[in-house]
Amino acid sequence: MAQSDSAVTVAERPSWLATVTAPLRQKKGAQSVVLSGSIVMLGSMAIVSVLNFAYQIVMARMLGPSQFGHINAAVTILLLSACASLAFQLVCTKFVARNPAPGAKAWVYKSLLKKGWIVSVGLGFALFLIQKPVAHYLNLPNPWILGVLAIGIAAYAPVGVKRGAMQGVCSFPRLGGNFVLEAFMRLATAVIFVALGYGVLGAVGAISAAVVTAYFAPPIPRELRVKPEEGEPASFAEALQAIVFFVGQVIINNIDILLVKHFFAPVPAGFYAAVALIGRFLYFIATQSVVNAMFPVSAADREQRHTAHTVLLPLMLVLGISVVFVGMVGLFPHLIIDTVFGAQFHNQIESLLAPYAVATGLYALSVVLIAHEMSRRIANTGWLQLVFSGVLVLAIGAFHGSLQTVVMVRIVLMALMLLLVSIPFLRRQKRPAVLRTA
């Protein structure tokens, strides 16, 4: 009898151990996916950032500060319109990750792709209609700069849906390759067009050509090329949340460039565009690599067992990247400017590099917290970010006596926003786990 009891105990032990260790394995698995995905995306985004940086540098050197400012204004308008593309990407990521069956994932992708085309073509057509007044406000020499840009905007939301589908199934190498392809096409085509004498129009035409290329290659993962089966649909509330989040994000990241373009002469506006380029480099590396890996893992954790573990690692990664970046631009501003922009930018923007990077790092930390909350629930912090984007517009409109003043406005507002978006997260971490999942 003793031997029999002993045999039963041994037989039951694996089941008991599996029950006890399952949460630990899930926690380790979530962290592993976030870390490995972050590494893949960090490498991809580093290449993309280098290519985007090269595009800006080559255009600045080939066309000079004044025309470089025109190109940056067009890029900024593309980024402002990207809120639709990014919103579709986020919603597609969330619901592709939430639907376990391949058919349901394919259904989410195809249904959102149709809606993406409707929205994107509408935005492109709208820009085409208002290109003349917008060009006049931004002091652009030719309204057709915006007309050419409208072609790329007309395909941008479907590109976002495609990227969301790849991100939702954690196909990070394919997703990273899509970003790299777009950046490479933009650089290569711009160099050819500008060298042929098309100037700013050629540089902007390269942007649209790259967006169209990104829609066709690479193809979506095989698990999404199955017969669609109706699954959990993307709700209007989720779509509204994503739109609110990305409208606020693109305004915060880009509106200062347009306002400076309006308030300042072309040459200082071109100098500020160069400073903002440094900030975009940091933001792109810090958030696109880490948040893209965190979001599908966090969204798939529907029981919210690993809330702290899926956000603390991304926060530490973004903080580390930001600190290193600020240190580099603070210690070696002369080397960076001379190497990147050349003598015509020397002694004009050195004092702005580190402060602008600080503002960008503060904002990147806020984005991690907001995106993590959005992956799990309807996030009120997205609305808070939208409010701050409006405050930023008003503050720069009131305080723009110098470029230094504009940068200080960004630092103050981004620090305050980080403090406010941290409060609800810290409060939830103090609650018992049962209350956090309620």
C-alpha positions in Angstrom: 0.0 0.0 0.0 2.8 2.3 0.8 4.4 1.6 -2.5 1.1 2.4 -4.2 0.7 5.7 -2.4 4.2 6.6 -3.3 3.5 5.8 -7.0 0.4 8.0 -7.0 2.4 10.9 -5.4 5.1 10.6 -8.1 2.5 10.5 -10.9 0.7 13.5 -9.6 3.8 15.6 -9.0 4.3 16.7 -12.7 0.7 18.0 -12.8 1.2 19.8 -9.5 4.5 21.3 -10.6 2.9 22.4 -13.9 0.1 24.2 -12.1 2.6 26.0 -9.8 5.1 26.9 -12.4 2.8 27.8 -15.3 2.5 31.5 -14.3 6.3 31.7 -14.0 6.7 30.2 -17.5 4.1 32.6 -18.9 5.9 35.5 -17.2 9.2 34.4 -18.6 7.7 33.8 -22.0 6.1 37.3 -22.1 9.4 38.9 -21.1 11.3 36.8 -23.6 9.0 37.8 -26.5 9.2 41.5 -25.4 13.0 41.3 -25.1 13.7 39.4 -28.3 11.2 41.4 -30.2 12.7 44.6 -28.9 16.1 43.5 -30.0 14.9 42.7 -33.5 13.0 45.9 -33.8 15.8 47.9 -32.2 18.2 46.6 -34.9 15.6 47.3 -37.7 14.8 50.7 -36.3 18.5 51.6 -36.0 18.9 50.8 -39.7 15.7 52.8 -40.5 16.9 55.7 -38.4 20.3 55.7 -40.2 18.6 55.6 -43.6 16.1 58.4 -42.6 19.0 60.3 -41.1 20.9 59.9 -44.4 17.9 61.1 -46.4 17.8 64.3 -44.3 21.5 64.8 -44.3 21.9 64.3 -48.0 19.0 66.6 -48.8 20.3 69.2 -46.4 23.8 69.1 -48.1 22.4 69.0 -51.6 19.8 71.7 -51.2 20.9 73.9 -48.3 19.1 75.1 -45.2 16.3 77.0 -46.9 15.1 74.2 -49.2 15.8 71.7 -46.5 13.2 73.5 -44.4 10.7 73.1 -47.3 11.4 69.3 -47.4 11.0 69.1 -43.6 7.7 70.9 -43.7 6.4 68.3 -46.2 7.8 65.4 -44.1 6.0 66.9 -41.1 2.7 67.0 -42.9 3.2 63.4 -43.8 3.8 62.6 -40.2 0.7 64.6 -39.1 -1.4 62.6 -41.6 0.3 59.4 -40.2 -2.0 59.5 -37.2 -4.5 57.6 -39.4 -1.9 55.0 -40.4 -0.7 54.6 -36.9 -4.2 54.3 -35.5 -5.0 51.5 -38.0 -1.7 49.8 -37.1 -2.4 49.9 -33.4 -6.0 48.7 -33.7 -5.0 45.9 -36.1 -2.2 44.8 -33.8 -4.4 44.7 -30.8 -7.2 42.6 -32.3 -5.0 40.4 -34.4 -3.2 39.5 -31.2 -6.4 39.0 -29.3 -8.0 36.6 -31.8 -6.4 33.2 -31.3 -7.6 31.5 -34.5 -5.7 32.3 -37.8 -9.0 32.7 -39.7 -10.1 35.3 -37.2 -6.8 37.1 -37.5 -7.1 37.2 -41.2 -10.7 38.5 -40.9 -9.6 41.4 -38.7 -6.8 42.3 -41.2 -8.9 42.3 -44.3 -11.8 44.2 -42.7 -9.5 46.9 -41.5 -7.6 47.1 -44.8 -10.8 48.1 -46.6 -11.5 50.8 -44.1 -7.9 52.0 -44.3 -8.1 52.6 -48.0 -11.3 54.6 -47.6 -9.8 56.9 -45.0 -6.4 57.2 -46.6 -7.7 58.1 -50.1 -9.9 60.7 -48.5 -7.0 62.3 -46.6 -4.9 62.4 -49.8 -7.7 63.9 -51.8 -8.3 66.5 -49.1 -4.7 67.6 -49.1 -4.7 67.8 -52.9 -7.7 70.2 -52.7 -6.2 72.5 -50.1 -2.5 72.4 -51.3 -2.4 76.1 -52.2 -3.5 77.7 -48.9 -1.4 75.3 -46.9 1.6 76.0 -49.1 1.1 79.7 -48.6 0.9 79.3 -44.8 4.1 77.3 -44.7 5.9 79.6 -47.1 6.5 76.8 -49.6 7.7 77.9 -53.0 5.5 75.5 -55.0 2.1 74.1 -53.9 2.7 71.0 -56.0 5.1 69.9 -53.3 1.9 69.0 -51.3 0.2 67.6 -54.4 2.9 65.1 -54.9 2.9 64.3 -51.2 -0.8 63.6 -51.4 0.0 60.4 -53.4 1.9 58.9 -50.5 -0.7 59.9 -48.0 -3.4 58.2 -50.1 -1.7 54.8 -49.4 -0.4 55.4 -45.9 -3.3 54.0 -43.8 -3.3 50.6 -45.7 0.5 50.4 -45.0 -0.4 50.8 -41.3 -2.9 48.0 -41.4 -0.4 45.7 -43.0 2.2 46.6 -40.3 -0.4 46.1 -37.6 -1.1 42.6 -38.9 2.6 41.6 -38.9 3.0 43.1 -35.4 -0.1 41.3 -34.1 1.4 37.9 -34.9 4.8 39.0 -33.6 6.4 38.7 -37.0 9.0 41.2 -36.0 11.7 40.4 -38.7 9.1 40.9 -41.4 7.8 44.1 -39.8 11.3 45.5 -39.4 12.0 44.6 -43.0 9.0 46.6 -44.1 10.2 49.7 -42.3 13.8 49.3 -43.7 12.5 48.9 -47.3 10.5 52.1 -47.1 13.4 54.1 -45.7 15.8 52.7 -48.3 13.5 53.5 -51.2 13.0 57.0 -49.9 16.8 57.7 -49.7 17.7 56.0 -53.0 14.9 57.6 -55.0 15.5 61.0 -53.5 19.1 61.0 -54.4 18.3 60.1 -58.0 15.5 62.6 -58.4 17.4 65.5 -56.9 20.5 64.7 -58.9 18.4 64.8 -62.0 17.4 68.4 -61.1 13.9 68.0 -59.6 14.9 69.6 -56.3 12.4 69.7 -53.5 9.7 68.1 -55.7 12.0 65.2 -56.3 12.8 64.7 -52.7 9.1 64.8 -51.8 8.2 62.5 -54.7 10.6 60.0 -53.2 8.6 60.0 -50.0 5.4 59.0 -51.8 7.2 56.4 -53.9 8.6 54.8 -50.7 5.1 54.6 -49.1 3.6 52.9 -52.1 6.5 50.4 -52.2 6.0 49.6 -48.5 2.4 48.6 -49.2 3.4 45.8 -51.7 6.5 44.3 -50.0 7.1 42.2 -48.1 3.9 40.1 -48.2 1.9 39.5 -45.0 2.8 36.4 -42.9 1.4 33.1 -44.1 -0.9 32.6 -41.1 -2.8 35.7 -42.2 -3.3 34.3 -45.8 -6.0 31.9 -44.8 -9.7 31.9 -45.2 -11.2 34.6 -43.0 -13.5 33.6 -40.2 -15.4 36.2 -38.2 -13.7 36.9 -34.8 -13.7 39.6 -32.2 -14.1 42.9 -34.2 -12.3 46.1 -33.6 -14.8 48.3 -31.7 -15.5 52.0 -32.3 -14.1 52.8 -28.8 -10.8 51.1 -29.6 -10.6 53.0 -33.0 -11.4 56.3 -31.3 -8.8 55.7 -28.6 -6.1 54.9 -31.2 -7.0 58.1 -33.2 -6.9 60.2 -30.1 -3.6 58.8 -29.1 -1.9 59.2 -32.5 -3.4 62.6 -33.2 -1.8 63.8 -29.9 1.4 62.0 -30.7 2.0 63.4 -34.2 1.1 66.9 -33.0 3.6 66.8 -30.1 6.3 65.4 -32.3 5.8 67.6 -35.3 3.8 70.8 -34.7 6.8 72.8 -33.4 8.5 72.4 -36.8 5.5 73.8 -38.6 5.0 76.6 -36.1 8.7 77.5 -36.4 8.4 77.4 -40.1 5.6 79.9 -39.9 7.1 82.3 -37.2 10.7 82.3 -38.3 12.6 83.0 -41.5 13.5 80.1 -43.8 17.1 79.8 -42.6 16.5 79.7 -38.8 13.5 77.4 -39.6 15.9 75.1 -41.4 18.3 75.1 -38.4 15.4 74.2 -36.1 14.4 71.4 -38.5 18.0 70.0 -38.2 17.6 70.0 -34.4 14.2 68.3 -34.6 15.8 65.7 -36.8 18.1 64.7 -34.0 15.1 64.4 -31.7 13.2 62.3 -34.2 16.2 60.0 -34.4 16.0 59.4 -30.6 12.2 59.0 -30.5 12.2 56.6 -33.4 14.8 54.3 -32.0 13.5 54.5 -28.4 9.7 54.0 -29.0 9.3 52.2 -32.3 11.6 49.3 -31.3 10.4 48.8 -27.8 6.7 49.7 -28.0 6.3 47.6 -31.1 7.5 44.6 -29.3 5.6 45.3 -26.0 2.2 46.1 -27.4 1.1 42.7 -28.9 2.5 40.8 -25.9 0.6 43.1 -23.5 -2.6 43.0 -25.5 -2.5 39.2 -25.7 -2.2 39.0 -21.8 -5.9 39.4 -21.4 -5.9 38.2 -17.7 -3.3 41.0 -17.0 -1.1 38.7 -15.0 2.2 40.3 -16.0 1.3 44.0 -16.0 4.4 45.2 -14.3 6.7 42.9 -16.1 5.6 43.8 -19.6 6.1 47.6 -18.9 9.1 47.8 -16.6 11.5 46.3 -19.1 10.4 48.6 -21.9 10.6 51.6 -19.6 14.2 50.7 -18.6 15.2 50.2 -22.2 13.7 53.6 -23.3 15.3 55.3 -20.3 18.7 53.8 -21.0 18.6 54.7 -24.7 17.5 58.2 -23.9 20.3 58.8 -21.3 23.0 57.5 -23.6 21.7 59.6 -26.5 21.5 62.8 -24.4 25.0 62.2 -23.1 26.4 61.8 -26.6 24.8 64.9 -28.0 25.7 66.9 -24.9 29.4 65.8 -24.9 30.0 65.9 -28.7 27.8 68.5 -30.3 30.6 69.9 -32.5 31.5 66.5 -33.9 27.9 65.5 -34.5 27.0 68.7 -36.3 30.1 68.8 -38.4 29.8 65.2 -39.4 26.1 65.2 -40.0 25.1 68.6 -41.3 28.4 70.2 -42.4 29.9 73.7 -41.9 26.7 75.7 -42.9 25.0 74.4 -39.7 28.1 74.9 -37.5 27.6 77.1 -34.3 23.9 77.5 -35.1 22.3 74.6 -33.3 24.9 73.2 -30.9 23.2 74.6 -27.8 19.8 73.2 -28.8 20.8 69.5 -29.3 20.9 68.2 -25.7 17.9 70.2 -24.5 15.8 69.0 -27.4 16.9 65.4 -26.8 15.9 65.7 -23.1 12.4 66.8 -24.1 12.2 63.9 -26.5 13.4 61.4 -23.9 10.7 62.6 -21.4 8.0 62.2 -24.0 9.2 58.7 -25.1 8.8 57.5 -21.5 5.2 58.9 -21.5 4.5 57.0 -24.7 5.5 53.7 -23.2 3.1 54.1 -20.3 0.3 55.3 -22.5 0.7 52.5 -25.1 0.9 49.9 -22.3 -2.4 51.1 -20.9 -4.0 51.2 -24.3 -3.0 47.6 -25.0 -5.2 46.5 -22.0 -8.1 49.0 -21.7 -9.6 52.3 -23.0 -6.9 54.7 -21.8 -7.7 58.1 -20.4 -4.1 59.1 -20.7 -4.5 59.2 -24.4 -6.9 62.1 -24.0 -4.5 63.7 -21.6 -1.8 63.6 -24.3 -4.2 65.2 -26.7 -4.8 68.0 -24.3 -1.1 68.5 -23.9 -0.7 68.6 -27.7 -3.1 71.5 -27.8 -1.3 73.2 -24.9 2.0 72.9 -26.8 0.5 74.7 -29.8 -0.8 77.5 -27.6 2.5 77.8 -25.6 4.7 77.9 -28.7 2.3 80.4 -30.3 2.7 82.6 -27.2 6.4 82.0 -26.5 8.6 81.9 -29.6 11.0 84.8 -29.1 13.9 82.5 -30.0 14.6 78.9 -30.9 15.9 78.3 -27.4 12.5 79.4 -26.0 10.6 77.0 -28.2 12.8 74.1 -26.9 12.3 75.1 -23.3 8.6 75.1 -23.8 8.8 71.5 -25.0 10.9 70.4 -22.0 8.6 71.9 -19.4 5.4 70.5 -20.9 6.9 67.0 -21.6 8.1 66.7 -18.0 4.7 67.7 -16.7 3.0 65.2 -18.9 5.3 62.4 -17.8 4.5 63.1 -14.2 0.7 63.1 -14.9 0.6 59.9 -17.0 2.7 58.1 -14.3 0.2 58.7 -11.6 -2.5 56.2 -12.7 0.1 53.6 -13.4 1.6 53.9 -10.0 -1.8 53.8 -8.3 -2.7 50.5 -10.1 0.6 48.9 -9.1 -0.3 49.5 -5.4 -3.7 47.7 -5.7 -4.1 44.0 -5.1 -3.9 41.9 -8.3 -7.6 41.0 -8.1 -8.6 44.7 -8.2 -6.3 45.5 -11.1 -7.9 42.8 -13.2 -11.4 43.8 -12.3 
